């Protein structure tokens, strides 16, 4: 059984760093349109790896606080372009809040998987395969395995080719990371990682078939399994 008193302490680094940068953008330290420090400099400032910084920037991009330009860097967005929806870092700190989060995930990501099965391209499937290779690689037991898990869900949303699914799945992945860490802390790591990988492989294979019903079923099984690992009852069919 997951110990929800530990969730805040297990909150992952990208979330905390995204919250800190987000506060500085909101407070005006980074003006609209201003370029943020480089990944290298941010990594040095926070004492983390560049991959952690990249995920933090991805969170901020999903929240509409930054935009990234290929080969140039990340910039604070103009005020008129900023999204009004934002999931605060400390909100899901109890069991009820996690149940609410998973109910939203269930509705959103089940449909996302179905649409991905209809609209996925060879490039989308290649991206899912690349992420699965990261999930099953040597670092699957650590933080990079969790990062790959979240990237998989974002890639499924991207395969819908619906901008709104991509945006809203991006909004909730920040808090999903906390749920994964809580589940890993509450179970035998080797067992939960292997089960989770198998669930993601089933989702990928169902999307590849082009059958929405199969993809939805695979996603439902994964989310129900993830909820059970947190001792949550979703009350969803």
CORPEUR-V193103 format. One record per pair of residues at least 24 apart in sequence whose C-alpha atoms are under 7 Angstrom apart, sorted by sequence separation. I is the first residue (numbers start at 1). GAP is how many residues later the second one is. D is the distance in whole Angstrom. If there is no record, write none. Layout:
<<I	GAP	D> <I	GAP	D>>
//
This chain:
<<128	24	6> <128	27	6> <38	35	7> <124	35	6> <14	38	5> <18	38	5> <22	38	7> <36	38	6> <13	39	7> <14	39	6> <17	39	6> <18	39	7> <35	39	6> <36	39	6> <120	39	5> <35	40	4> <36	40	7> <116	40	6> <119	40	6> <120	40	7> <14	41	6> <15	41	6> <18	41	6> <34	41	5> <35	41	6> <116	41	7> <119	41	6> <14	42	4> <18	42	6> <33	42	6> <34	42	6> <119	42	7> <33	43	5> <113	43	6> <116	43	5> <32	44	5> <33	44	6> <112	44	7> <116	44	4> <31	45	7> <32	45	5> <33	45	6> <112	45	6> <115	45	5> <30	46	7> <32	46	5> <183	46	6> <32	47	6> <183	47	6> <112	48	6> <25	51	7> <112	53	7> <135	62	7> <19	70	7> <15	74	7> <128	76	7> <125	83	7> <87	84	7> <8	85	6> <86	85	7> <7	86	6> <4	90	6> <117	90	4> <4	91	6> <116	91	6> <117	91	6> <118	92	5> <117	93	4> <118	93	7> <113	94	7> <117	94	6> <118	94	6> <117	95	5> <115	97	7> <114	98	4> <117	98	6> <114	99	6> <114	101	5> <113	102	5> <114	102	5> <113	103	6> <62	105	6> <111	105	7> <110	106	5> <113	106	7> <62	108	5> <63	108	6> <62	109	6> <110	109	6> <110	110	6> <106	114	7> <59	115	6> <106	117	6> <103	131	6> <99	133	6> <99	135	6> <15	159	6> <12	166	7> <11	167	5> <10	168	7> <7	171	7> <10	171	7> <7	175	6> <2	180	6> <2	181	6> <3	183	7> <2	184	5> <1	185	6> <2	228	5> <1	229	6> <2	229	7> <1	230	6>>
//
